Amino acid sequence: MNCPACGQDIGADVRQCPRCHLPESLFSAVRDVAGSGPAQDPAYLRTIGELLATVDRDPAVPPPAAPAPGLLGRSARFPSLPAAALPPVKEFRAPPSIPQLHDLPVLPEGAPFSETRRRLDEYFLLGRRLGLDFTDFERRFGAATLSDDLASLDVLVREMFVHLASVLAEEYESALSRRNELAQLMPTRSADVEFDAIRRAISNGDLAGAQRRLVHIRDQLSRAEEEWEVGRILTTECDLLVETLRDLGGDPTPALAALEEGRAAVRRGRRTDAERLLAHSAMVLWALLEPRFLDDLKRLRDRMIEVRSSGGDVGPALRALREVAAELKLRNFGGTIVAYRALKGAIDPVGAPESAVPIEVAPLGRPAPSL
């Protein structure tokens, strides 16, 4: 027999998995969530259908368009969530802090004409690469060149340097923000080397070199984001489930060991293992959350009936409840929580979390993890 959370081969007489500590009493529930148990139509799908039928007076209204089976779109679209209380991984260290670009350097005065002219040509070329409007600079450059006004050219090259350095600093900060987000999950050593080189290039006045490195680091970060997108999304999904379970008075402890092992696999660069463990952690968390979640949905359903009986508008809440049903049908537990928070915000705003609405969701297909 294998543990449905981590895949560990265990004996038939054990009370919990020796690897992730999932209680044997939850094995059946987790398999049911994954669709590998005896019932391919989990009980929660029938329950949500019954709840929806009791408040949806217009069955002709189609449910929300079902996205492709998958998870949440980008974890960055979600507000920050409190980290689960997980044991630290010994070999993991907090990512090094990367300095911001606070003070831009100043070019030395009195450079030779040849050096000033070379920098001007370089800055005009760089401005075109960046798509900047240098019309005024070009006019002043032409006038100073015709009159051999070296002082004006010297002022011009300084102004262009400040302008270009400011633009590159903005791009640097944008890339740094992306790096910091990735660094919460995995090491970013190669990117960190590039950031150090960019700062040195700007401090030396080598703006063209800094721009080339910025292009390289953006490509590098994009590849890392794409490669680890599923892991980032699964991590966010698990955080949503942990937070919601605690909000409803539940205990996520049985899922935390597998969840931390999945996080550690991300940090070690073991993408396949990480995705499998995180996906299984999400299923365990849902199995723990399901009864409390359905009880609260019943409470919200009753509240909708009360509001409608008193003449209130339950349209937004009904749409959110339909969305809950659509996401659950896809076993998209992260999307389910987002829709549930929107439902609470529409019908029970006092008790709804601040992050309930609006949150954008986009589908991302992924195969169901094998058990």
Salt bridges, closest charged atoms under 4 A:
ASP56 OD1 - ARG322 NH2 3.14
GLU91 OE2 - ARG268 NH2 2.42
GLU115 OE2 - ARG118 NH2 2.86
GLU115 OE2 - ARG119 NE 3.08
ASP121 OD1 - ARG117 NE 3.51
GLU122 OE1 - ARG118 NH1 3.10
ASP136 OD1 - ARG139 NH2 2.67
ASP136 OD2 - ARG140 NH1 3.75
ASP154 OD2 - ARG158 NE 3.19
GLU159 OE1 - ARG140 NH1 2.68
GLU171 OE1 - ARG218 NH1 2.69
GLU181 OE2 - ARG232 NH2 2.30
ASP192 OD1 - ARG179 NE 2.86
GLU194 OE1 - ARG213 NH1 3.13
GLU194 OE2 - HIS216 NE2 3.80
ASP196 OD1 - ARG199 NH2 2.96
ASP196 OD2 - ARG200 NH1 2.35
GLU225 OE1 - ARG178 NH2 2.84
GLU229 OE1 - ARG74 NH1 3.93
GLU229 OE1 - ARG232 NH1 3.01
ASP239 OD1 - ARG263 NH2 2.65
GLU243 OE1 - ARG341 NH2 2.28
GLU260 OE2 - ARG267 NH2 2.69
GLU261 OE2 - ARG19 NH2 2.45
ASP273 OD2 - ARG270 NE 3.15
ASP273 OD1 - ARG276 NH2 3.98
ASP296 OD1 - ARG299 NE 2.72
ASP302 OD1 - ARG301 NE 2.76
GLU306 OE1 - ARG303 NH1 3.44
ASP348 OD2 - ARG299 NH2 3.17
GLU360 OE2 - ARG77 NH1 3.71
